[in-house]
């Protein structure tokens, strides 16, 4: 036997229920939106999302430290001798293996976040037996490609996102 389904005609009460619910939902959304919107980063944070660096002022062999997202970023203009030394290192000697070509696609420029991967200290440039970086807090030593060579740091210095722009500029972020 087939059951018969009876459909009732909507009443005025049904319309008022739906209208009241809709107005209430819009009211709640209007009240909650400012609370959600205030969690977005402010304009100064968005402006710091990327940094441009003029590379023409960095001499060969120099390291420039710039601030990006509150972190120090080292921009090193490497000499041909530093590039050759970094490329001559066998990967088997490295704790966190990475070739120099992977770390510096433009060989004369190395761009890394200047925070030691051990405990977050800021290493000193042109220090240590590899003339790279040395973290004085716990003795981590990095080479000229910012790869960990000695000490307690487990990983190489981190590479930030960056790209080269016309007019000898670098955009980090």
Rosetta constraint file for C-alpha pairs under 8 A:
AtomPair CA 10 CA 14 HARMONIC 6.07 0.50
AtomPair CA 10 CA 15 HARMONIC 7.45 0.50
AtomPair CA 11 CA 15 HARMONIC 6.66 0.50
AtomPair CA 12 CA 16 HARMONIC 6.31 0.50
AtomPair CA 13 CA 17 HARMONIC 6.18 0.50
AtomPair CA 14 CA 18 HARMONIC 6.33 0.50
AtomPair CA 15 CA 19 HARMONIC 6.07 0.50
AtomPair CA 16 CA 20 HARMONIC 5.88 0.50
AtomPair CA 17 CA 21 HARMONIC 6.15 0.50
AtomPair CA 18 CA 22 HARMONIC 6.15 0.50
AtomPair CA 19 CA 23 HARMONIC 6.21 0.50
AtomPair CA 20 CA 24 HARMONIC 6.05 0.50
AtomPair CA 21 CA 25 HARMONIC 6.12 0.50
AtomPair CA 22 CA 26 HARMONIC 6.28 0.50
AtomPair CA 23 CA 27 HARMONIC 6.13 0.50
AtomPair CA 24 CA 28 HARMONIC 6.17 0.50
AtomPair CA 25 CA 29 HARMONIC 6.13 0.50
AtomPair CA 26 CA 30 HARMONIC 6.08 0.50
AtomPair CA 27 CA 31 HARMONIC 6.25 0.50
AtomPair CA 28 CA 32 HARMONIC 6.08 0.50
AtomPair CA 29 CA 33 HARMONIC 5.89 0.50
AtomPair CA 30 CA 34 HARMONIC 7.58 0.50
AtomPair CA 31 CA 35 HARMONIC 7.73 0.50
AtomPair CA 32 CA 36 HARMONIC 6.51 0.50
AtomPair CA 33 CA 37 HARMONIC 5.95 0.50
AtomPair CA 34 CA 38 HARMONIC 6.06 0.50
AtomPair CA 35 CA 39 HARMONIC 7.20 0.50
AtomPair CA 36 CA 40 HARMONIC 7.76 0.50
AtomPair CA 41 CA 45 HARMONIC 5.97 0.50
AtomPair CA 41 CA 46 HARMONIC 6.58 0.50
AtomPair CA 42 CA 46 HARMONIC 6.47 0.50
AtomPair CA 43 CA 47 HARMONIC 6.12 0.50
AtomPair CA 44 CA 48 HARMONIC 6.34 0.50
AtomPair CA 45 CA 49 HARMONIC 6.48 0.50
AtomPair CA 45 CA 69 HARMONIC 7.74 0.50
AtomPair CA 48 CA 68 HARMONIC 6.50 0.50
AtomPair CA 48 CA 69 HARMONIC 5.79 0.50
AtomPair CA 49 CA 68 HARMONIC 7.16 0.50
AtomPair CA 49 CA 69 HARMONIC 6.14 0.50
AtomPair CA 49 CA 173 HARMONIC 6.05 0.50
AtomPair CA 50 CA 68 HARMONIC 6.86 0.50
AtomPair CA 50 CA 69 HARMONIC 7.86 0.50
AtomPair CA 50 CA 171 HARMONIC 6.66 0.50
AtomPair CA 50 CA 172 HARMONIC 5.39 0.50
AtomPair CA 50 CA 173 HARMONIC 4.33 0.50
AtomPair CA 51 CA 67 HARMONIC 7.94 0.50
AtomPair CA 51 CA 68 HARMONIC 6.31 0.50
AtomPair CA 51 CA 171 HARMONIC 5.61 0.50
AtomPair CA 51 CA 172 HARMONIC 5.14 0.50
AtomPair CA 51 CA 173 HARMONIC 6.62 0.50
AtomPair CA 52 CA 169 HARMONIC 6.68 0.50
AtomPair CA 52 CA 170 HARMONIC 5.54 0.50
AtomPair CA 52 CA 171 HARMONIC 4.44 0.50
AtomPair CA 52 CA 172 HARMONIC 6.29 0.50
AtomPair CA 53 CA 169 HARMONIC 5.56 0.50
AtomPair CA 53 CA 170 HARMONIC 5.04 0.50
AtomPair CA 53 CA 171 HARMONIC 6.39 0.50
AtomPair CA 53 CA 172 HARMONIC 7.89 0.50
AtomPair CA 54 CA 168 HARMONIC 6.38 0.50
AtomPair CA 54 CA 169 HARMONIC 4.65 0.50
AtomPair CA 54 CA 170 HARMONIC 6.52 0.50
AtomPair CA 55 CA 168 HARMONIC 5.61 0.50
AtomPair CA 55 CA 169 HARMONIC 5.47 0.50
AtomPair CA 55 CA 170 HARMONIC 6.83 0.50
AtomPair CA 56 CA 168 HARMONIC 6.16 0.50
AtomPair CA 56 CA 169 HARMONIC 7.72 0.50
AtomPair CA 58 CA 62 HARMONIC 6.15 0.50
AtomPair CA 58 CA 63 HARMONIC 7.31 0.50
AtomPair CA 58 CA 64 HARMONIC 6.97 0.50
AtomPair CA 58 CA 77 HARMONIC 6.68 0.50
AtomPair CA 59 CA 77 HARMONIC 6.66 0.50
AtomPair CA 60 CA 77 HARMONIC 5.10 0.50
AtomPair CA 60 CA 78 HARMONIC 5.97 0.50
AtomPair CA 60 CA 79 HARMONIC 5.78 0.50
AtomPair CA 61 CA 76 HARMONIC 7.04 0.50
AtomPair CA 61 CA 77 HARMONIC 5.39 0.50
AtomPair CA 61 CA 78 HARMONIC 5.15 0.50
AtomPair CA 61 CA 79 HARMONIC 5.51 0.50
AtomPair CA 62 CA 76 HARMONIC 5.94 0.50
AtomPair CA 62 CA 77 HARMONIC 5.69 0.50
AtomPair CA 62 CA 78 HARMONIC 7.42 0.50
AtomPair CA 63 CA 74 HARMONIC 6.35 0.50
AtomPair CA 63 CA 75 HARMONIC 5.55 0.50
AtomPair CA 63 CA 76 HARMONIC 4.31 0.50
AtomPair CA 63 CA 77 HARMONIC 6.44 0.50
AtomPair CA 63 CA 125 HARMONIC 7.24 0.50
AtomPair CA 64 CA 74 HARMONIC 5.76 0.50
AtomPair CA 64 CA 75 HARMONIC 5.12 0.50
AtomPair CA 64 CA 76 HARMONIC 6.39 0.50
AtomPair CA 65 CA 72 HARMONIC 6.17 0.50
AtomPair CA 65 CA 73 HARMONIC 5.49 0.50
AtomPair CA 65 CA 74 HARMONIC 4.67 0.50
AtomPair CA 65 CA 75 HARMONIC 6.29 0.50
AtomPair CA 66 CA 72 HARMONIC 5.70 0.50
AtomPair CA 66 CA 73 HARMONIC 5.25 0.50
AtomPair CA 66 CA 74 HARMONIC 6.64 0.50
AtomPair CA 66 CA 75 HARMONIC 7.73 0.50
AtomPair CA 67 CA 71 HARMONIC 5.47 0.50
AtomPair CA 67 CA 72 HARMONIC 4.74 0.50
AtomPair CA 67 CA 73 HARMONIC 5.98 0.50
AtomPair CA 68 CA 72 HARMONIC 6.38 0.50
AtomPair CA 68 CA 73 HARMONIC 6.61 0.50
AtomPair CA 68 CA 172 HARMONIC 7.40 0.50
AtomPair CA 68 CA 173 HARMONIC 7.82 0.50
AtomPair CA 71 CA 113 HARMONIC 7.02 0.50
AtomPair CA 71 CA 114 HARMONIC 7.30 0.50
AtomPair CA 71 CA 115 HARMONIC 7.65 0.50
AtomPair CA 72 CA 113 HARMONIC 6.04 0.50
AtomPair CA 72 CA 114 HARMONIC 5.16 0.50
AtomPair CA 72 CA 115 HARMONIC 7.15 0.50
AtomPair CA 72 CA 122 HARMONIC 7.93 0.50
AtomPair CA 73 CA 111 HARMONIC 6.96 0.50
AtomPair CA 73 CA 112 HARMONIC 5.66 0.50
AtomPair CA 73 CA 113 HARMONIC 4.35 0.50
AtomPair CA 73 CA 114 HARMONIC 5.08 0.50
AtomPair CA 74 CA 110 HARMONIC 7.79 0.50
AtomPair CA 74 CA 111 HARMONIC 5.71 0.50
AtomPair CA 74 CA 112 HARMONIC 5.37 0.50
AtomPair CA 74 CA 113 HARMONIC 6.16 0.50
AtomPair CA 74 CA 114 HARMONIC 5.72 0.50
AtomPair CA 75 CA 109 HARMONIC 6.93 0.50
AtomPair CA 75 CA 110 HARMONIC 5.82 0.50
AtomPair CA 75 CA 111 HARMONIC 4.65 0.50
AtomPair CA 75 CA 112 HARMONIC 6.81 0.50
AtomPair CA 76 CA 108 HARMONIC 7.95 0.50
AtomPair CA 76 CA 109 HARMONIC 5.70 0.50
AtomPair CA 76 CA 110 HARMONIC 5.12 0.50
AtomPair CA 76 CA 111 HARMONIC 6.47 0.50
AtomPair CA 77 CA 108 HARMONIC 5.58 0.50
AtomPair CA 77 CA 109 HARMONIC 4.94 0.50
AtomPair CA 77 CA 110 HARMONIC 6.73 0.50
AtomPair CA 78 CA 82 HARMONIC 5.90 0.50
AtomPair CA 78 CA 83 HARMONIC 6.46 0.50
AtomPair CA 78 CA 107 HARMONIC 7.55 0.50
AtomPair CA 78 CA 108 HARMONIC 4.82 0.50
AtomPair CA 78 CA 109 HARMONIC 6.01 0.50
AtomPair CA 78 CA 110 HARMONIC 7.20 0.50
AtomPair CA 78 CA 144 HARMONIC 7.89 0.50
AtomPair CA 79 CA 83 HARMONIC 6.32 0.50
AtomPair CA 79 CA 108 HARMONIC 6.64 0.50
AtomPair CA 80 CA 84 HARMONIC 6.11 0.50
AtomPair CA 80 CA 108 HARMONIC 7.47 0.50
AtomPair CA 81 CA 85 HARMONIC 6.15 0.50
AtomPair CA 82 CA 86 HARMONIC 6.13 0.50
AtomPair CA 82 CA 144 HARMONIC 6.28 0.50
AtomPair CA 83 CA 87 HARMONIC 6.18 0.50
AtomPair CA 83 CA 100 HARMONIC 7.95 0.50
AtomPair CA 83 CA 107 HARMONIC 6.63 0.50
AtomPair CA 83 CA 108 HARMONIC 7.11 0.50
AtomPair CA 83 CA 144 HARMONIC 7.61 0.50
AtomPair CA 84 CA 88 HARMONIC 6.13 0.50
AtomPair CA 85 CA 89 HARMONIC 6.87 0.50
AtomPair CA 85 CA 144 HARMONIC 7.97 0.50
AtomPair CA 86 CA 100 HARMONIC 6.09 0.50
AtomPair CA 86 CA 143 HARMONIC 7.27 0.50
AtomPair CA 86 CA 144 HARMONIC 6.15 0.50
AtomPair CA 86 CA 145 HARMONIC 6.01 0.50
AtomPair CA 87 CA 99 HARMONIC 7.10 0.50
AtomPair CA 87 CA 100 HARMONIC 5.55 0.50
AtomPair CA 87 CA 101 HARMONIC 7.77 0.50
AtomPair CA 89 CA 93 HARMONIC 7.21 0.50
AtomPair CA 90 CA 94 HARMONIC 7.49 0.50
AtomPair CA 91 CA 97 HARMONIC 5.44 0.50
AtomPair CA 91 CA 98 HARMONIC 6.89 0.50
AtomPair CA 91 CA 99 HARMONIC 7.09 0.50
AtomPair CA 92 CA 97 HARMONIC 7.33 0.50
AtomPair CA 93 CA 149 HARMONIC 7.97 0.50
AtomPair CA 94 CA 98 HARMONIC 7.82 0.50
AtomPair CA 94 CA 147 HARMONIC 7.55 0.50
AtomPair CA 94 CA 148 HARMONIC 7.05 0.50
AtomPair CA 94 CA 149 HARMONIC 6.29 0.50
AtomPair CA 95 CA 148 HARMONIC 6.66 0.50
AtomPair CA 95 CA 149 HARMONIC 6.92 0.50
AtomPair CA 95 CA 154 HARMONIC 7.30 0.50
AtomPair CA 95 CA 155 HARMONIC 7.36 0.50
AtomPair CA 96 CA 147 HARMONIC 7.19 0.50
AtomPair CA 96 CA 148 HARMONIC 6.87 0.50
AtomPair CA 96 CA 154 HARMONIC 7.27 0.50
AtomPair CA 96 CA 155 HARMONIC 5.54 0.50
AtomPair CA 96 CA 156 HARMONIC 6.27 0.50
AtomPair CA 98 CA 102 HARMONIC 6.48 0.50
AtomPair CA 98 CA 103 HARMONIC 7.02 0.50
AtomPair CA 98 CA 147 HARMONIC 7.60 0.50
AtomPair CA 99 CA 103 HARMONIC 6.51 0.50
AtomPair CA 100 CA 104 HARMONIC 5.91 0.50
AtomPair CA 100 CA 107 HARMONIC 7.91 0.50
AtomPair CA 100 CA 145 HARMONIC 6.07 0.50
AtomPair CA 101 CA 105 HARMONIC 5.37 0.50
AtomPair CA 101 CA 106 HARMONIC 7.98 0.50
AtomPair CA 101 CA 107 HARMONIC 7.06 0.50
AtomPair CA 103 CA 110 HARMONIC 7.21 0.50
AtomPair CA 103 CA 145 HARMONIC 6.57 0.50
AtomPair CA 103 CA 159 HARMONIC 7.38 0.50
AtomPair CA 104 CA 108 HARMONIC 7.68 0.50
AtomPair CA 104 CA 109 HARMONIC 6.40 0.50
AtomPair CA 104 CA 110 HARMONIC 5.28 0.50
AtomPair CA 104 CA 111 HARMONIC 7.47 0.50
AtomPair CA 104 CA 145 HARMONIC 7.42 0.50
AtomPair CA 106 CA 110 HARMONIC 7.64 0.50
AtomPair CA 110 CA 145 HARMONIC 6.93 0.50
AtomPair CA 111 CA 159 HARMONIC 6.46 0.50
AtomPair CA 111 CA 160 HARMONIC 7.19 0.50
AtomPair CA 112 CA 146 HARMONIC 7.39 0.50
AtomPair CA 112 CA 157 HARMONIC 6.21 0.50
AtomPair CA 112 CA 158 HARMONIC 5.68 0.50
AtomPair CA 112 CA 159 HARMONIC 4.57 0.50
AtomPair CA 112 CA 160 HARMONIC 6.07 0.50
AtomPair CA 113 CA 157 HARMONIC 6.35 0.50
AtomPair CA 113 CA 158 HARMONIC 5.42 0.50
AtomPair CA 113 CA 159 HARMONIC 5.97 0.50
AtomPair CA 113 CA 160 HARMONIC 6.19 0.50
AtomPair CA 114 CA 122 HARMONIC 5.81 0.50
AtomPair CA 114 CA 123 HARMONIC 6.64 0.50
AtomPair CA 114 CA 157 HARMONIC 6.84 0.50
AtomPair CA 114 CA 158 HARMONIC 7.84 0.50
AtomPair CA 115 CA 120 HARMONIC 5.23 0.50
AtomPair CA 115 CA 121 HARMONIC 5.63 0.50
AtomPair CA 115 CA 122 HARMONIC 4.91 0.50
AtomPair CA 115 CA 123 HARMONIC 6.78 0.50
AtomPair CA 115 CA 157 HARMONIC 6.83 0.50
AtomPair CA 115 CA 158 HARMONIC 7.90 0.50
AtomPair CA 116 CA 120 HARMONIC 4.85 0.50
AtomPair CA 116 CA 121 HARMONIC 5.21 0.50
AtomPair CA 116 CA 122 HARMONIC 5.91 0.50
AtomPair CA 116 CA 123 HARMONIC 6.30 0.50
AtomPair CA 116 CA 135 HARMONIC 6.89 0.50
AtomPair CA 116 CA 140 HARMONIC 7.79 0.50
AtomPair CA 116 CA 153 HARMONIC 6.97 0.50
AtomPair CA 116 CA 157 HARMONIC 6.43 0.50
AtomPair CA 117 CA 153 HARMONIC 5.38 0.50
AtomPair CA 117 CA 154 HARMONIC 6.48 0.50
AtomPair CA 117 CA 155 HARMONIC 5.85 0.50
AtomPair CA 117 CA 156 HARMONIC 6.98 0.50
AtomPair CA 117 CA 157 HARMONIC 6.41 0.50
AtomPair CA 117 CA 158 HARMONIC 7.99 0.50
AtomPair CA 118 CA 140 HARMONIC 7.86 0.50
AtomPair CA 118 CA 152 HARMONIC 6.34 0.50
AtomPair CA 118 CA 153 HARMONIC 4.15 0.50
AtomPair CA 118 CA 154 HARMONIC 6.37 0.50
AtomPair CA 118 CA 155 HARMONIC 7.83 0.50
AtomPair CA 119 CA 153 HARMONIC 7.85 0.50
AtomPair CA 121 CA 135 HARMONIC 6.85 0.50
AtomPair CA 121 CA 137 HARMONIC 6.98 0.50
AtomPair CA 122 CA 135 HARMONIC 6.55 0.50
AtomPair CA 123 CA 133 HARMONIC 5.69 0.50
AtomPair CA 123 CA 134 HARMONIC 5.12 0.50
AtomPair CA 123 CA 135 HARMONIC 4.08 0.50
AtomPair CA 123 CA 136 HARMONIC 6.86 0.50
AtomPair CA 124 CA 133 HARMONIC 5.25 0.50
AtomPair CA 124 CA 134 HARMONIC 5.22 0.50
AtomPair CA 124 CA 135 HARMONIC 6.15 0.50
AtomPair CA 124 CA 136 HARMONIC 7.61 0.50
AtomPair CA 125 CA 131 HARMONIC 7.64 0.50
AtomPair CA 125 CA 132 HARMONIC 5.95 0.50
AtomPair CA 125 CA 133 HARMONIC 4.50 0.50
AtomPair CA 125 CA 134 HARMONIC 6.71 0.50
AtomPair CA 126 CA 131 HARMONIC 4.69 0.50
AtomPair CA 126 CA 132 HARMONIC 5.06 0.50
AtomPair CA 126 CA 133 HARMONIC 5.78 0.50
AtomPair CA 126 CA 134 HARMONIC 7.86 0.50
AtomPair CA 127 CA 131 HARMONIC 5.04 0.50
AtomPair CA 127 CA 132 HARMONIC 5.71 0.50
AtomPair CA 127 CA 133 HARMONIC 5.16 0.50
AtomPair CA 127 CA 134 HARMONIC 5.31 0.50
AtomPair CA 128 CA 132 HARMONIC 6.51 0.50
AtomPair CA 128 CA 133 HARMONIC 6.40 0.50
AtomPair CA 128 CA 134 HARMONIC 5.51 0.50
AtomPair CA 128 CA 141 HARMONIC 6.21 0.50
AtomPair CA 128 CA 142 HARMONIC 7.73 0.50
AtomPair CA 129 CA 141 HARMONIC 7.87 0.50
AtomPair CA 130 CA 141 HARMONIC 7.79 0.50
AtomPair CA 130 CA 142 HARMONIC 7.04 0.50
AtomPair CA 130 CA 143 HARMONIC 4.94 0.50
AtomPair CA 130 CA 144 HARMONIC 6.77 0.50
AtomPair CA 131 CA 143 HARMONIC 6.36 0.50
AtomPair CA 131 CA 144 HARMONIC 6.42 0.50
AtomPair CA 132 CA 141 HARMONIC 7.47 0.50
AtomPair CA 132 CA 142 HARMONIC 5.40 0.50
AtomPair CA 132 CA 143 HARMONIC 4.23 0.50
AtomPair CA 132 CA 144 HARMONIC 4.32 0.50
AtomPair CA 132 CA 145 HARMONIC 7.40 0.50
AtomPair CA 132 CA 146 HARMONIC 6.61 0.50
AtomPair CA 133 CA 141 HARMONIC 5.94 0.50
AtomPair CA 133 CA 142 HARMONIC 4.96 0.50
AtomPair CA 133 CA 143 HARMONIC 6.46 0.50
AtomPair CA 133 CA 144 HARMONIC 7.48 0.50
AtomPair CA 133 CA 146 HARMONIC 7.08 0.50
AtomPair CA 134 CA 139 HARMONIC 6.65 0.50
AtomPair CA 134 CA 140 HARMONIC 5.86 0.50
AtomPair CA 134 CA 141 HARMONIC 4.67 0.50
AtomPair CA 134 CA 142 HARMONIC 6.27 0.50
AtomPair CA 135 CA 139 HARMONIC 5.34 0.50
AtomPair CA 135 CA 140 HARMONIC 5.13 0.50
AtomPair CA 135 CA 141 HARMONIC 6.49 0.50
AtomPair CA 136 CA 140 HARMONIC 7.41 0.50
AtomPair CA 138 CA 151 HARMONIC 7.21 0.50
AtomPair CA 138 CA 152 HARMONIC 7.11 0.50
AtomPair CA 139 CA 150 HARMONIC 7.65 0.50
AtomPair CA 139 CA 151 HARMONIC 5.37 0.50
AtomPair CA 139 CA 152 HARMONIC 7.26 0.50
AtomPair CA 140 CA 148 HARMONIC 7.20 0.50
AtomPair CA 140 CA 149 HARMONIC 7.65 0.50
AtomPair CA 140 CA 150 HARMONIC 5.58 0.50
AtomPair CA 140 CA 151 HARMONIC 4.03 0.50
AtomPair CA 140 CA 152 HARMONIC 5.84 0.50
AtomPair CA 140 CA 153 HARMONIC 5.77 0.50
AtomPair CA 141 CA 148 HARMONIC 6.00 0.50
AtomPair CA 141 CA 149 HARMONIC 5.61 0.50
AtomPair CA 141 CA 150 HARMONIC 4.96 0.50
AtomPair CA 141 CA 151 HARMONIC 6.11 0.50
AtomPair CA 142 CA 146 HARMONIC 5.05 0.50
AtomPair CA 142 CA 147 HARMONIC 5.10 0.50
AtomPair CA 142 CA 148 HARMONIC 4.50 0.50
AtomPair CA 142 CA 149 HARMONIC 5.42 0.50
AtomPair CA 142 CA 150 HARMONIC 7.15 0.50
AtomPair CA 142 CA 156 HARMONIC 7.51 0.50
AtomPair CA 143 CA 147 HARMONIC 5.51 0.50
AtomPair CA 143 CA 148 HARMONIC 6.77 0.50
AtomPair CA 143 CA 149 HARMONIC 6.63 0.50
AtomPair CA 146 CA 156 HARMONIC 6.03 0.50
AtomPair CA 146 CA 157 HARMONIC 5.54 0.50
AtomPair CA 147 CA 155 HARMONIC 7.45 0.50
AtomPair CA 147 CA 156 HARMONIC 4.40 0.50
AtomPair CA 147 CA 157 HARMONIC 6.42 0.50
AtomPair CA 148 CA 153 HARMONIC 6.83 0.50
AtomPair CA 148 CA 154 HARMONIC 7.39 0.50
AtomPair CA 148 CA 155 HARMONIC 6.17 0.50
AtomPair CA 148 CA 156 HARMONIC 4.94 0.50
AtomPair CA 148 CA 157 HARMONIC 7.46 0.50
AtomPair CA 160 CA 172 HARMONIC 6.96 0.50
AtomPair CA 160 CA 173 HARMONIC 6.97 0.50
AtomPair CA 161 CA 172 HARMONIC 6.01 0.50
AtomPair CA 161 CA 173 HARMONIC 5.22 0.50
AtomPair CA 162 CA 170 HARMONIC 7.02 0.50
AtomPair CA 162 CA 171 HARMONIC 5.48 0.50
AtomPair CA 162 CA 172 HARMONIC 4.29 0.50
AtomPair CA 162 CA 173 HARMONIC 5.60 0.50
AtomPair CA 163 CA 170 HARMONIC 5.92 0.50
AtomPair CA 163 CA 171 HARMONIC 5.42 0.50
AtomPair CA 163 CA 172 HARMONIC 6.71 0.50
AtomPair CA 164 CA 168 HARMONIC 7.43 0.50
AtomPair CA 164 CA 169 HARMONIC 5.99 0.50
AtomPair CA 164 CA 170 HARMONIC 4.55 0.50
AtomPair CA 164 CA 171 HARMONIC 6.24 0.50
AtomPair CA 165 CA 169 HARMONIC 5.02 0.50
AtomPair CA 165 CA 170 HARMONIC 5.60 0.50
AtomPair CA 165 CA 171 HARMONIC 6.79 0.50
